[in-house]
Amino acid sequence: MAKQPTYRVVFYNQGQIYEVYARQIFQSDLYGFIEVEEFVFGERTQLVVDPAEEKLKSEFNGVTRSYIPMHSVVRIDEVEREGQVKVSDIKSSDKVAQFPFGGANVTPPGGKS
C-alpha cells in the first residue's frame, strides 16, 4: 500500500499567515477555492503546549473540509512528514501580496463597467 501524501498549506487569513498540514487537497467545484481535508496536528507526546497549535486545533475542531480562496494561498508543498503548525502575524516589513477584493475598478474583457 502506498504511503498517503502529506501537504503543507500556507495561506493568508485575516491578517495572519497560517501554516497547516493535511492529507487531502484539491481544486474545488466552488470556483476560485481549494478544498483541504484531513488536517494533521502533532501528537501529544511532549509536555510543552504550543499556543499556536492549540489555537489552530480549536479553530479546525470538527471541520471535515475547509474551502480556502485561491488568492489567499501562498504556497502548497508535498512533504515527507508533518511539521509544527504555525500562525504568524504579518509585519509591515513582510512582503505578502494579496489580490484586491471588492471596490477595484475592473472592467471584464468585452464588458462595460
N, C-alpha and C positions, 0 to 999 in steps of 0.2 A: 504494500500500500504506500502510495506517495505521501510525503510529508505535506501537510496543509501549509500554504504560504502565510506569512505574517507581513502586514503592511504598516508602515509608519505614515500617518497622515498629519500634515502640518497645515493649519488653516487659521484664518483671521476671524475672530468672533468678539464683537462688542469691545473694541479697543485692546484686545489681548490676542496673543498667539497661542493656540492650543496645539499640543503635540500628543497624539493618541495612537494606540495600536489596535489593529483589527484584523480579523481573519478573512472577511469578505468585503470587497469594494468593487463597484461597477457603476456605469453610467445609468442614470435613472430614466424611467419613462416620463418623468416630470422634466420638461425641457429646462436645461440650464442647471441641473443638480446632479450630484453624485450620491450614491447610496452607500452607506457604511454600516456593516453588520458585524455582530460577534466581537464586541470590544474586548480587549485583553488588558487586564490590570495585573500588577505584580502580586505575588503570593505573600501571605503574612508570615514569612519566615524570619523577619527581623523585628527587633523591639522598637526601633525608631519609626515613628509615623511621619510620613511626608504629607504636609498640609495640602500641597498642590494635587497630589494623587487622591487624597481623601475628597477634595472639592470635586474633582472630575468623576470619581466613583459615585458620589451622591448625585451629581448632575445627570449622569448617564444611567443611574439606577433604574431598572425597569424598562429601559429603552432597547427595543429589539432591532430597530433600524433608524438611522439618522440620515436626513437629507441635508446635504451641505451645498450651498450655492457654488458653482464652479468658479466664479470670480473671487471667492473667498479662499480658495485653495492656494497655498503657497507651494506645496511640494508633496508628492506621494512616492515613497520608496518601498520596494520589497526587501525585507531584511531577514537575516538568519534567525534571529530571535527577538522577542520584545525587549524593550528597554524601559526606562522610567518615564512615565507620562509627565508632561510639563505644562504649566500655564505661565506665560511671560507677559508682563506689561510692555507695551510699545513705548519706547522713549522717543523724545523729539529728535534725537540724533539717529535713530533707526530709519532705514530707508525701506519702508514697506509701502508699496503702491497698491491701491485698490481701485477697481473700476468705479466710475462715478455712478451714483444712484440717481433717483428721480430729480428733476429740475434741470438736467442737462438739456441744452438746446440742440437736439439731434434730429435731423430730417432723414427718414428712411429713403433708400435709393428709389427713385421714381415716384416718391410720395410728396405730399405737401405738409408743411409744418403747421 
